């Protein structure tokens, strides 16, 4: 992968980043440079201002992290539900999570995992040479590049990334 300046929301020292092909359609996110932690209520505001699609992205991300929580990925602190995690910790400072707008391309770092959200987005990144094409397709929906610690999965939407597929993604994250 090429080294890029990334823009997105979350923790600069993330352990898990999701790369998404779009940005919330609010002025403050169009010129965002670097990774910026969200403030309390910001995720809810993006969902309110930008629509149900963004609410689904944040919900699926929170379900993923909440399901991933164990000794290796202790990212949910004392949250009792994925909703509490989403509202209080997801993409906040020290959350170890990030939502990258575009390519989450970087040198492989042993403690970081990059998830590329959606096959269309992955194809765009590959065609523009922003990611290496070293992915091993496991089926029509999931691919893994163990060298670069990256996974391609369905878009973060309930219809595309159902709870069963979230469980599969959790298994893939743990495998790399």
SVG drawing of the C-alpha trace seen along z (x, -y; Angstrom):
<svg xmlns="http://www.w3.org/2000/svg" viewBox="-33 -24 38 43">
<polyline fill="none" stroke="black" stroke-width="0.4" points="0.0,0.0 1.1,-3.6 1.6,-5.9 -1.1,-8.6 -2.3,-11.5 -5.6,-10.2 -8.7,-12.0 -11.4,-10.7 -12.9,-10.4 -11.6,-8.7 -8.4,-8.0 -5.1,-8.9 -3.5,-5.8 -6.2,-3.4 -5.9,0.3 -8.8,0.9 -9.8,-1.4 -12.7,-1.2 -12.1,-2.8 -15.3,-4.0 -15.7,-5.6 -17.9,-8.5 -18.0,-11.3 -20.9,-12.8 -22.3,-15.5 -21.7,-18.3 -19.3,-21.2 -16.9,-20.4 -16.2,-17.0 -15.5,-18.0 -12.2,-19.7 -11.2,-17.5 -7.5,-16.8 -6.1,-14.1 -8.0,-12.0 -10.2,-13.9 -11.9,-12.4 -15.6,-12.9 -17.2,-14.8 -20.1,-13.7 -23.2,-13.6 -21.4,-14.1 -22.2,-10.6 -25.9,-11.1 -25.8,-14.5 -24.3,-13.0 -27.0,-10.4 -29.7,-13.1 -28.3,-15.5 -27.0,-13.1 -29.6,-10.3 -30.3,-6.7 -27.4,-5.4 -24.8,-7.0 -26.8,-5.9 -26.5,-2.3 -22.7,-2.7 -22.2,-3.8 -24.5,-1.1 -22.7,1.7 -19.3,0.4 -20.4,0.3 -21.8,3.9 -18.5,5.0 -16.4,3.6 -18.7,4.7 -18.7,8.2 -14.9,8.1 -14.3,7.2 -12.1,9.7 -8.7,9.8 -7.0,9.0 -9.4,6.2 -10.6,4.6 -12.1,1.6 -15.5,1.3 -14.5,0.5 -17.5,0.9 -20.2,0.4 -23.1,2.8 -24.4,2.6 -23.3,1.7 -25.6,-1.3 -23.9,-2.6 -20.5,-2.0 -21.5,-3.8 -22.8,-6.8 -19.9,-7.1 -16.7,-5.6 -16.8,-4.8 -14.4,-7.1 -13.6,-9.2 -10.1,-10.0 -8.4,-6.8 -11.1,-4.6 -8.4,-2.9 -10.9,-3.1 -11.1,-5.2 -13.4,-5.8 -11.2,-6.8 -12.7,-8.6 -11.1,-7.0 -8.0,-4.9 -6.7,-3.8 -3.4,-3.0 -0.3,-2.8 2.7,-0.6 1.6,2.6 1.7,2.1 1.6,5.2 -1.2,4.0 -3.4,2.3 -6.2,3.8 -7.7,2.0 -11.2,2.9 -12.2,1.8 -16.0,1.2 -17.6,2.4 -16.4,4.2 -17.0,1.1 -14.8,-1.0 -12.1,1.7 -12.1,1.9 -11.7,-1.9 -8.8,-1.8 -7.2,1.0 -7.7,-0.7 -6.2,-3.9 -3.2,-2.0 -4.0,-3.2 -4.0,0.4 -2.0,3.4 -3.9,6.2 -2.7,8.9 -6.1,9.9 -7.1,13.5 -10.9,13.7 -12.5,16.2 -15.9,15.9 -17.8,13.2 -18.0,10.9 -14.8,11.2 -11.1,10.9 -8.0,10.9 -4.5,9.5 -2.7,10.8 0.6,9.0 -1.0,5.6 -3.5,6.7 -6.5,5.7 -9.9,7.1 -12.5,6.3 -16.0,6.8 -19.6,5.8 -20.6,2.2 -21.6,1.3 -25.4,1.6 -27.7,4.2 -28.8,5.7 -25.2,6.1 -23.4,6.8 -25.9,8.7 -25.2,9.9 -24.1,13.3 -21.6,11.5 -20.4,9.3 -19.6,12.5 -17.6,13.7 -15.8,10.4 -14.9,10.7 -13.4,14.1 -11.3,12.7 -10.0,9.8 -8.9,12.3 -7.2,14.4 -4.9,11.6"/>
</svg>
